Amino acid sequence: MKNNFVALLSLLFMGATFAQDEVQRSYEAVTYINDVSVSEIPTFVSLYEKFTNLSMGENRTMTGQWLFRHWYGSGHTFVIYTQYNSMEDYFTDTDAETANIRANIMALPEDERQAMWDDWASLRGFWDNHTDEIRAVSSDTGFLTVDNVDFDVPFVMSVGRYNSSGSWAEMGNAFFDWSIKPAIDDASSIAGGVSYHYMGSGPDVEVWQCYNSLVDFATSVTASGRGGNKEARDTFWRLADGGHEDQIYLHIGHVNLESKRFDLPGEGR
């Protein structure tokens, strides 16, 4: 009952700050993995790939899952973004993920099970001191890409996290018009979008843009033509409240929904 009440309060609050009539929303669960040492990173990625594959099945309801390694900025080592069409799908998927892993371990020969239980415990150990949040995404501004985008590469994602002194939607729309859409139009960025706080701890507005490489990222942010939409730029910064946080991530892999496998970037991986 308490969780339902908190969810209701969050929804009512969003209605006052993220009003988007006739706009479809989806949701993303974000998990921040902290304090993974450099020497442990390959182990984490290997275990994550193994148990992500074991978790897959027809009962999964996610529409995407992406693993990024933190490259620049303060904080966590990894971040995982998982997308859903509804909050009901999120709760269903959380149960299905665990059930599938357990069923696949129990299907192993008895002499192999304990090693797999131990590996799963090792992976869960990386979740110590992690944080979570749920973010809402508008169909209008949540996801925009260039034509024929290829995500099967070690692309770079820049993320900006802001609080707002007014309308979250107005602020997010302003960034979309000022930075995301122009970068897609001139193909300096391959994808971008905006999300809004829904549950857990997190900023009001999060904006993100993807680039094929760090060189493309550096070129894009220093391009002389960027920021030409002065009205949208001014609206965005007028609504930005206090300090903000910038992060740069490297794409480590994602779930291929067709093969139902974790896909490392690169052909044949």
Buried (B, 14 or more C-beta within 10 A) or exposed (E): EEEEEEBEEBBEEBEEBBEBEEEEBBBBBBBBBBEBEEEBBEBBBEBBBBBBBBBBBEEBBBBBBBBBBBEEBEEBBBBBBBBBBEBEBBEBBBEBBEEBBBEBBEEEEEEEEEEBBEBBEBBEEBEEEBBBBBBBBBEBBBBBBBEEBEBBBBBBBBBBBBBBEBBBBBBBBBBBBBBBBBBBEEEBBBBBBBBBBBBBEBBBBBBBBBBBEBEBBEEBBEEEEBEEBEEBBEBBEBBBBEEEBEBBBBBBBBBBBEEBBBBBBEEEE
